[in-house]
Each structure stands twice: as structure tokens, then as C-alpha cells.
Amino acid sequence: MDTKNGFTITNRDHVLRAWQNSTELVRDYQAYAHELEEDSSALAKLFSEFAEDEAEHAAELLDLLRRYEK
């Protein structure tokens, strides 16, 4: 646990924030891939792969988050 400015930041809070960040990255990478499809298929493919990898991270974090809710 971490205490800052009078608030206690729990492990669950860290996992929640990491999950939120991860899902945002998935959306960003997907958008980049879509925007670059016509200009650079190699770069679009790379961003698509990043989106898939980050989606796996988001899924793992969501599993952890659900365990905190039990």
C-alpha cells in the first residue's frame, strides 16, 4: 500500500489504473493501425500486433481486478 496526500492507494487501485491504461493503449494502437493501413501496411501491422499484445495484458489485469472484488 502507498499513502499519498492523506489517501491510501491499495494494490487494487494500482491494478485498476493499470487496466484502464492498458485498455486505452489498445484503443490507441487500433486507431493508429487503422489510420496507417493505406500509407504503411508494415507499420499498421506492427500497431495491430501491439494492440493484440496489450489486449492480453488488459485481460490479465481484468482477471486480477475481479479477484479483488471477491
C-alpha positions as CSV (number, residue, x, y, z in Angstrom):
1,M,0.0,0.0,0.0
2,D,1.0,3.6,-0.6
3,T,-0.2,6.6,1.2
4,K,-0.1,10.0,-0.5
5,N,-1.8,13.2,0.3
6,G,-3.8,11.5,3.0
7,F,-5.2,8.8,0.7
8,T,-4.4,5.2,0.9
9,I,-3.7,3.7,-2.5
10,T,-4.2,0.0,-2.4
11,N,-3.0,-2.8,-4.7
12,R,-6.5,-2.9,-6.2
13,D,-6.2,0.7,-7.0
14,H,-2.9,0.1,-8.9
15,V,-4.4,-2.8,-10.8
16,L,-7.5,-0.8,-11.7
17,R,-5.4,2.1,-13.0
18,A,-3.1,-0.3,-14.9
19,W,-6.2,-1.9,-16.5
20,Q,-7.5,1.5,-17.5
21,N,-4.2,2.5,-19.1
22,S,-3.9,-0.8,-20.9
23,T,-7.4,-0.6,-22.4
24,E,-6.7,2.9,-23.5
25,L,-3.5,1.7,-25.2
26,V,-5.5,-1.0,-27.1
27,R,-7.8,1.7,-28.5
28,D,-4.9,3.9,-29.4
29,Y,-2.9,1.1,-31.2
30,Q,-6.0,0.0,-33.0
31,A,-6.7,3.6,-34.2
32,Y,-3.1,4.0,-35.3
33,A,-3.2,0.8,-37.2
34,H,-6.5,1.8,-38.9
35,E,-5.1,5.3,-39.8
36,L,-1.9,3.8,-41.3
37,E,-3.5,1.0,-43.4
38,E,-3.2,2.9,-46.6
39,D,0.1,4.6,-46.0
40,S,2.2,1.9,-44.4
41,S,1.0,-1.7,-44.2
42,A,4.1,-2.7,-42.2
43,L,3.6,0.0,-39.6
44,A,-0.2,-0.7,-39.5
45,K,0.6,-4.4,-38.9
46,L,3.0,-3.5,-36.1
47,F,0.4,-1.4,-34.3
48,S,-2.2,-4.2,-34.8
49,E,0.2,-6.6,-33.1
50,F,0.8,-4.1,-30.3
51,A,-3.0,-3.8,-29.8
52,E,-3.3,-7.6,-29.6
53,D,-0.4,-7.8,-27.1
54,E,-1.9,-5.0,-25.0
55,A,-5.3,-6.6,-25.1
56,E,-3.8,-9.7,-23.5
57,H,-2.3,-7.5,-20.7
58,A,-5.7,-5.9,-20.2
59,A,-7.4,-9.3,-19.9
60,E,-4.8,-10.4,-17.3
61,L,-5.3,-7.2,-15.3
62,L,-9.1,-7.6,-15.5
63,D,-8.8,-11.1,-14.1
64,L,-6.7,-9.7,-11.2
65,L,-9.2,-6.9,-10.7
66,R,-12.1,-9.4,-10.5
67,R,-10.2,-11.4,-7.8
68,Y,-10.1,-8.2,-5.7
69,E,-13.8,-7.9,-6.0
70,K,-14.5,-11.3,-4.4
